[in-house]
Amino acid sequence: MAQLGLDPEQMTQLSKTMKTEADSMDASAKKIDSKLRSAWWKGKDADKFRGDWEGRHRKALNDAARLLRDAAEHITRQVSEQNQASGH
């Protein structure tokens, strides 16, 4: 029979790392927003780039951060369930 379960310490570390990286993605999006707003850049290319950033790229970064947080929460629940099942 195959062994099932997880290492709570390793999975807790993974969850923390995922949350930290999600926070880093949020911070990156804010930095890019700030730099893009303050950059002197005029014209069609600038407008297109800003539109792409605001309409697609920033959303993709925010979505990735949210997905990492969701996965981290799933791992946290799995660790809790494992600890309960093993009496910890």
N, C-alpha and C positions, 0 to 999 in steps of 0.2 A: 504494500500500500504506500502511496506517495505521501510525503510529509507536507502538511498544510500549515499555514499560519504566517506570522511575520515577526520581525525583530522590532519590538516597540521603540527602542532607542534609535535605531537607524531610520525608521519610518517617521519618528517625531522630528529628527534632524532634517529629513527630506521635506517634510511639511514646512518647517521653519525656513528652509532655504527657498522654497517656492514662494512663500509669503514675502521674503526679503527681495527676491527678484521681481515680484509683482510691484512692490513699492518702488524699486529702482526704475521699472518701466514707467510708472506714474510720474516719477520725478523727471525722467528724461523727456516725457511729453510736455511737462510744464516748462522745462528749460528751452526746448525747441520752440514752443509757443512764444515765450518771452523773446528769444533771439530773433525769431521771424518777425514779430511785431516791431522790434526796434531796428531791424536791418533796413538800410536805405536801398530799396530795390523797386523800380517802377517799370511798368510796361505789361504787355500781354503775357510774357513768360512768367513774370512775378505773380500776376493775377492767377494764372493757371496753376502755378506751383502752390500758392497759398490755398487755392480752392481744393487742390488735390490733398494737401496736408490736412486741411480742416474737414474735408468731406470723406476722405478714405483712410489716409495713413494714420492720423491720430486715432481714429476710431479703431483701426486694426490693432494699434498698440494698446489702447484701452481694453479692447476685447481680449487680447492675449493676457493682459494682467488679470482681468476678471476670471478667465479660465484657469489661470494658475492658482488664484485664490480658491476657486471652487474645488479644484483638485486637492489642494492642501487641506481644505475642510473635510473632504471625503476621506483622506488619509487619517486625519485626526479622529474621525468617527470610527474608522477601522481599528485604529490603535486602541481606542476606548473599548470597543467590542472585544478585541483580543484580550485586553487586560481583565475585563469582566469574566470572560470565558475561562481564563486561566487562574482566576481568583486573586488577581493583583489589585 
